């Protein structure tokens, strides 16, 4: 009976060691996965930021060009004429 108890305790210890090893491996895999996910999110965020900066710069350039065009047309006194020409073509 004592021998049986010792064998059961030994088996329990071996099972716990195996579980500990598997949990450590799982922890390592999860940690690596989270690091890769964090890296991917950071890269996507940086790419998004760069893209938005480019878009906003282009929109600003277009706005400036339109303002310059409107100012030139007003100074030449033909700002209403051109819009009427375009309306007639449609």
Backbone as CSV, one residue per row, in Angstrom:
resi,resn,N_x,N_y,N_z,CA_x,CA_y,CA_z,C_x,C_y,C_z
1,UNK,0.813,-1.185,0.000,0.000,0.000,0.000,0.861,1.254,0.000
2,UNK,1.888,1.284,0.801,2.804,2.419,0.817,3.518,2.545,-0.522
3,UNK,3.842,1.406,-1.103,4.503,1.397,-2.409,3.564,1.959,-3.482
4,UNK,2.303,1.618,-3.417,1.310,2.136,-4.356,1.169,3.649,-4.214
5,UNK,1.158,4.112,-2.984,1.056,5.541,-2.715,2.266,6.283,-3.263
6,UNK,3.451,5.702,-3.082,4.680,6.317,-3.603,4.628,6.370,-5.127
7,UNK,4.145,5.310,-5.752,4.040,5.295,-7.217,3.051,6.348,-7.715
8,UNK,1.941,6.493,-7.038,0.949,7.504,-7.424,1.515,8.907,-7.269
9,UNK,2.208,9.132,-6.175,2.832,10.446,-5.951,3.875,10.716,-7.035
10,UNK,4.642,9.700,-7.397,5.659,9.842,-8.444,4.991,10.176,-9.778
11,UNK,3.904,9.476,-10.095,3.175,9.739,-11.337,2.585,11.148,-11.336
12,UNK,2.062,11.559,-10.201,1.522,12.919,-10.097,2.614,13.957,-10.305
13,UNK,3.774,13.728,-9.719,4.891,14.648,-9.875,5.312,14.729,-11.337
14,UNK,5.415,13.566,-11.997,5.793,13.543,-13.412,4.738,14.252,-14.271
15,UNK,3.479,14.030,-13.956,2.400,14.709,-14.691,2.469,16.219,-14.496
16,UNK,2.729,16.648,-13.278,2.832,18.086,-13.003,4.034,18.697,-13.713
17,UNK,5.141,17.976,-13.755,6.321,18.480,-14.469,6.027,18.610,-15.962
18,UNK,5.315,17.615,-16.518,4.942,17.663,-17.929,4.013,18.838,-18.196
19,UNK,3.019,19.033,-17.325,2.107,20.163,-17.467,2.849,21.494,-17.369
20,UNK,3.791,21.571,-16.455,4.577,22.793,-16.295,5.368,23.091,-17.554
21,UNK,5.964,22.059,-18.119,6.727,22.221,-19.358,5.812,22.691,-20.489
22,UNK,4.652,22.065,-20.616,3.708,22.452,-21.666,3.189,23.871,-21.457
23,UNK,2.930,24.244,-20.215,2.487,25.612,-19.937,3.576,26.632,-20.262
24,UNK,4.800,26.306,-19.964,5.912,27.202,-20.302,6.039,27.364,-21.816
25,UNK,5.887,26.249,-22.546,5.947,26.326,-24.006,4.794,27.162,-24.558
26,UNK,3.603,26.960,-24.001,2.436,27.744,-24.418,2.654,29.220,-24.126
27,UNK,3.189,29.511,-22.975,3.471,30.894,-22.601,4.460,31.530,-23.579
28,UNK,5.494,30.796,-23.925,6.501,31.297,-24.873,5.871,31.566,-26.241
29,UNK,5.028,30.636,-26.693,4.365,30.806,-27.993,3.428,32.008,-27.971
30,UNK,2.653,32.140,-26.903,1.736,33.283,-26.785,2.500,34.610,-26.742
31,UNK,3.584,34.630,-26.010,4.391,35.844,-25.916,4.932,36.226,-27.287
32,UNK,5.435,35.244,-28.017,5.956,35.506,-29.362,4.855,35.999,-30.290
33,UNK,3.700,35.372,-30.190,2.571,35.776,-31.023,2.140,37.208,-30.718
34,UNK,2.078,37.552,-29.443,1.700,38.921,-29.070,2.731,39.941,-29.541
35,UNK,4.001,39.576,-29.482,5.046,40.485,-29.969,4.897,40.716,-31.475
36,UNK,4.623,39.640,-32.222,4.431,39.776,-33.669,3.190,40.601,-33.982
37,UNK,2.125,40.393,-33.220,0.898,41.168,-33.421,1.139,42.641,-33.133
38,UNK,1.847,42.913,-32.053,2.176,44.296,-31.703,3.008,44.949,-32.799
39,UNK,3.967,44.216,-33.314,4.826,44.730,-34.385,4.003,45.027,-35.639
40,UNK,3.098,44.111,-35.992,2.261,44.313,-37.179,1.345,45.520,-37.008
41,UNK,0.746,45.665,-35.836,-0.132,46.812,-35.576,0.648,48.117,-35.658
42,UNK,1.846,48.125,-35.106,2.677,49.329,-35.154,3.024,49.692,-36.598
43,UNK,3.401,48.685,-37.397,3.738,48.946,-38.800,2.531,49.455,-39.575
44,UNK,1.347,48.863,-39.326,0.134,49.324,-40.006,-0.209,50.748,-39.594
45,UNK,-0.041,51.054,-38.330,-0.324,52.399,-37.835,0.597,53.424,-38.478
46,UNK,1.872,53.072,-38.562,2.837,53.989,-39.191,2.532,54.185,-40.670
47,UNK,2.164,53.104,-41.361,1.817,53.204,-42.782,0.565,54.056,-42.965
48,UNK,-0.418,53.864,-42.096,-1.642,54.657,-42.158,-1.338,56.137,-41.943
49,UNK,-0.488,56.425,-40.964,-0.128,57.809,-40.679,0.563,58.450,-41.869
50,UNK,1.510,57.724,-42.471,2.199,58.260,-43.658,1.221,58.511,-44.800
51,UNK,0.313,57.573,-45.007,-0.674,57.721,-46.086,-1.575,58.925,-45.836
52,UNK,-2.030,59.080,-44.611,-2.888,60.224,-44.281,-2.143,61.545,-44.454
53,UNK,-0.879,61.571,-44.061,-0.087,62.794,-44.242,0.036,63.139,-45.724
54,UNK,0.264,62.125,-46.552,0.368,62.345,-47.997,-0.951,62.864,-48.561
55,UNK,-2.049,62.244,-48.150,-3.365,62.664,-48.641,-3.668,64.102,-48.211
56,UNK,-3.407,64.415,-46.953,-3.688,65.777,-46.469,-2.816,66.810,-47.181
57,UNK,-1.573,66.457,-47.467,-0.687,67.365,-48.200,-1.234,67.610,-49.604
58,UNK,-1.664,66.533,-50.259,-2.215,66.680,-51.616,-3.499,67.498,-51.604
59,UNK,-4.365,67.246,-50.635,-5.592,68.029,-50.538,-5.296,69.502,-50.287
60,UNK,-4.315,69.760,-49.455,-3.922,71.139,-49.193,-3.395,71.798,-50.464
61,UNK,-2.580,71.064,-51.233,-2.060,71.594,-52.494,-3.184,71.900,-53.478
62,UNK,-4.158,70.998,-53.545,-5.296,71.217,-54.446,-6.085,72.446,-54.012
63,UNK,-6.293,72.593,-52.707,-7.027,73.759,-52.193,-6.289,75.049,-52.539
64,UNK,-4.991,75.035,-52.346,-4.192,76.228,-52.681,-4.294,76.541,-54.166
65,UNK,-4.193,75.507,-55.009,-4.294,75.720,-56.461,-5.657,76.291,-56.832
66,UNK,-6.714,75.789,-56.205,-8.049,76.294,-56.501,-8.199,77.739,-56.031
67,UNK,-7.640,78.054,-54.877,-7.701,79.436,-54.379,-6.940,80.379,-55.295
68,UNK,-5.774,79.947,-55.762,-4.988,80.776,-56.686,-5.762,80.973,-57.985
69,UNK,-6.345,79.889,-58.502,-7.118,79.973,-59.743,-8.288,80.940,-59.582
70,UNK,-9.011,80.822,-58.470,-10.158,81.714,-58.235,-9.707,83.165,-58.125
71,UNK,-8.594,83.393,-57.448,-8.078,84.759,-57.299,-7.685,85.337,-58.655
72,UNK,-7.005,84.542,-59.464,-6.585,85.012,-60.799,-7.815,85.315,-61.649
73,UNK,-8.787,84.405,-61.628,-9.997,84.633,-62.423,-10.745,85.884,-61.966
74,UNK,-10.814,86.105,-60.651,-11.482,87.302,-60.141,-10.724,88.555,-60.543
75,UNK,-9.388,88.511,-60.460,-8.588,89.685,-60.826,-8.688,89.990,-62.321
76,UNK,-8.880,88.960,-63.133,-9.046,89.182,-64.577,-10.484,89.554,-64.923
77,UNK,-11.378,89.382,-63.955,-12.777,89.731,-64.181,-13.524,88.684,-64.983
78,UNK,-13.029,87.461,-65.023,-13.697,86.434,-65.827,-14.138,85.233,-64.974
79,UNK,-14.281,85.457,-63.687,-14.619,84.335,-62.812,-16.003,83.761,-63.114
80,UNK,-16.967,84.538,-63.481,-18.305,84.030,-63.797,-18.402,83.487,-65.208
81,UNK,-17.542,83.962,-66.108,-17.618,83.571,-67.516,-17.248,82.100,-67.691
82,UNK,-16.181,81.684,-67.075,-15.723,80.305,-67.251,-16.703,79.292,-66.692
83,UNK,-17.295,79.576,-65.563,-18.255,78.625,-65.008,-19.488,78.518,-65.904
84,UNK,-19.876,79.633,-66.547,-21.017,79.595,-67.474,-20.690,78.752,-68.697
85,UNK,-19.458,78.832,-69.188,-19.043,78.029,-70.349,-19.128,76.551,-70.012
86,UNK,-18.638,76.177,-68.818,-18.673,74.768,-68.429,-20.091,74.266,-68.228
87,UNK,-20.980,75.126,-67.734,-22.369,74.732,-67.541,-23.053,74.455,-68.868
88,UNK,-22.726,75.233,-69.887,-23.347,75.074,-71.211,-22.894,73.785,-71.891
89,UNK,-21.719,73.284,-71.576,-21.209,72.058,-72.220,-21.905,70.819,-71.699
90,UNK,-22.415,70.863,-70.500,-23.042,69.659,-69.937,-24.319,69.407,-70.593
